[in-house]
Amino acid sequence: MPRYMVERTFPTGLHIPCNDDGASACLNVVGQNATDAVNWVQSFVSADKQKTFCIYDAPTPDAIRTAGERNGLPVGPITEVRVLDPFFYY
């Protein structure tokens, strides 16, 4: 399945509490994504919490957009990516 990086912008910042409510919110996103065969792999959050760079496995960019809409998440640029590991050559 293709892997994508999705850029998201949160003008007021992304605030997920580090408690059961935050865990529940993340699990809800994972469950909703499954409807479109979208798998959230990992996210990176900017220091100001206004941008995220999320790695997804998904059949198409449209599946990611649909899942984002269902979850009420903004979806910016979507780029198909591949892994480049600096230790690959050792």
N, C-alpha and C positions, 0 to 999 in steps of 0.2 A: 504494500500500500504506500502511496506517496507520502512524504513528510513535508510539512509546511511551517513557515514562521509567520505568525500573525501579529501585526502591530496594533495595539489598542491604545486609545487616548481617553483618560479620565480627567476632565478639566478640574474637578474638585478633589482629585486623588482617589486611589483605590484603598478602601479601608475594610479589611477583613479581620475581625477580631480573632485573637489567638485563644479561642475557647471552643466549647461544644457548638456554639452558634456558627462560628467560622467554619468548623469542620463540616457541619451539616450543609452549609451553603455550598462548599466545594463539592461535596458528594452529590448534591442536587444537580450541579452543573454536569458532573460526570454522567449521572443517570440520564439527563436530558440529551446529552451529546450522543449517547448510545443509539438513540432513535434514528440518527442519520449516519451511523457507523463512524462517528468522529471520536477519536481518542486523544484526550488532553495528556500530553507527555510531561511537560515542564513549562514553567514561566519564569521570566526574569523581570523584576520590577525596578524602575528607575528610583534614584534616591528620593526624589520629590513625590513619588507614588503617582505621578500623572501619566506615565507610559508603562505598558507592559509589552514584552516580546515573548510570545507564547509558541511553543512547539507542539504541533498536532500531527497525528497520523489520520488521514481522511481520504475518502475516495476522490473528492474534488474540492476546489475552493468554494463552490456553491454550497456544498454540504456544510462547510465551516460557517459560511454566512448564515445559512438557515438555522444552525444550532445556536449561533450567537444571538440571532433575533429571538429565538425561543427562550433563551436565558436572560434576555434584556442586557446583553453585553455589546459594547461598540465593537465594530470590526473595521479596521483600517486596511492598509496594504497586506496582501497575502502573497508570499513568495515561496515557491517550491525550493527546498533545500536538500543538501546531502551532507553527511558527516565528513569533516576533515579533521582527523586526529593527528596532533603533532608527533605522537609516538608511533605512528603507522610505519615509519621508515626505519625504526630500530629493531 
